[in-house]
């Protein structure tokens, strides 16, 4: 029986596609990129994304091409991508940032016309739908993450169309897994319980401050250190996951560990709780989407289709960086801030910069990713802090309508 087959079967029943279990979504994404993209291929992606994903793309031996994005949600704006760029890319990688879906209908149409794969990064988007169709079922393949849901902190899936492809990917996955270690399995099992205890006992602030003072946090800033000379040296060995492991493993050292029965059993129990987790997220999204800080794109989607079960809710605020520190005093530690955009962070040596970076820069600098499971606490904190909402600057284009002061068309279209 293939490794993780019981977990894979649970996910298959949920999304209706053949699924491969992986220890993490980043490994699932690497499998997809290696399977559908030749070394040296150019991959269109959003610059408002986790830096780990950038390094996964580089590890697969690919050239990341940064796309213009919507200033309302940070996802790729297909209409703003120049035709010359479309003609020069070999694949498209979605983000579904914080669970807000990419414009997958248009992206799929573009990819079909060009004969290139659409790879969905659905790590933030379990339970999100477009016109009743789940995110993760539009593309050639889709990577999901359990570590972003039900406090699992491990586990991922790669969803594909057929059993033959699934079996091919299982063999590739098995070659990349590292041996199981009991102490690592115990840590993976206990870490979610410890985090839950910290929140329950209202110890978020003292624990976080202690970690900061002792320099025990793996990142000193929103982005990990690039180490450009060493990164350039790794490119000579690509495609190679091992060559990029110092970057790909950050925040999840067991991203390709062969977890034993203890971890997989816990994940099965947590997956059984997924629908309840999604329902609580919808309730939190509804509360946050009604606030003055919510992006208009989310307000429109919630009004038309009901609240989606977002991983995080992008709130647009002034003086975001100062606010993050103040929120710790309210017991809220905010992660998943993707600032600066990847082209500013990595530079032209490692990525092809966006032809129009302004929207990505503005969105990345003003977004507060709010956990919908803490909606009440976050809303109260922002109210007490008297936080003003942020609005993008007006941009006037010659002979074109100004779309910066109104939200875009319905998401996913």
Secondary structure, 3 states (H helix, E strand, C coil): CCCCHHHHHHHHHHHCCEEEEECCHHHHHHHHHHHHCCCCCEEEEECCCCHHHHHHHHHCCCEEEEECECCCCCCECHHHCCHHHHHHCCEEECCCHHHCCCCHHHHHHHHHHHCCEEEEECCCCCCCEECCEECCCCCCEEEEECCCCCCCCCCEEEEECCHHHHHHHHHHHHHHCECCCHHHHHHHHHHHHHHHHHHHCCCHHHHHHHHHHCCCCCCCCCCCCCCHHHHHHHHCCCCCCHHHHHHHCCCCCCCCECCCHHHHHHHHHHHCCHHHHHHHHHHHHHHHHCCCCECHHHHHHHHHHCCCCCCCEEEEECCHHHHHHHHHCCCCCCCCCCCCCHHHHHCCCCEECCCCCHHHHHHHHHEEEECHHHHHHHHHHHHHCCCCECCCCCCCCCCCCCCCCCCCCCCCC
